[in-house]
Amino acid sequence: MTLLITLFAAIISTVVWYKNAPKSEMQTGILCWIYWGATLMWTVDAVFEYAELGSAFFEPEPAAVLNDTLLGLAAVALGLLIWLIVLLIRDPKGNLRAALFKKKKE
């Protein structure tokens, strides 16, 4: 389940990045790398788990499916949090900088 959730997140973020590719104001390329990296990691994990379990790999227990789902959602949320922090630090549009250093009119 973690693999599927991060794969969907990677595909969606890639489509958003590709749609806005020339501008790249929102730094969505970073989000793509985060999710594709997680997808690759869980693909390798699935391959090794299949090699270890064999056909039992396709018959997971409901508790394991729930745990994998929560882990996948947590990974997507963590990826979004990292992307948001990077976006705020780089501040491509200058909105944060303008809000922080705005002088009061008297």
Secondary structure as GFF3:
##gff-version 3
##sequence-region A 1 106
A	DSSP	alpha_helix	2	19	.	.	.	ID=ss1
A	DSSP	alpha_helix	28	53	.	.	.	ID=ss2
A	DSSP	three_ten_helix	54	58	.	.	.	ID=ss3
A	DSSP	alpha_helix	62	90	.	.	.	ID=ss4
A	DSSP	alpha_helix	95	100	.	.	.	ID=ss5
###
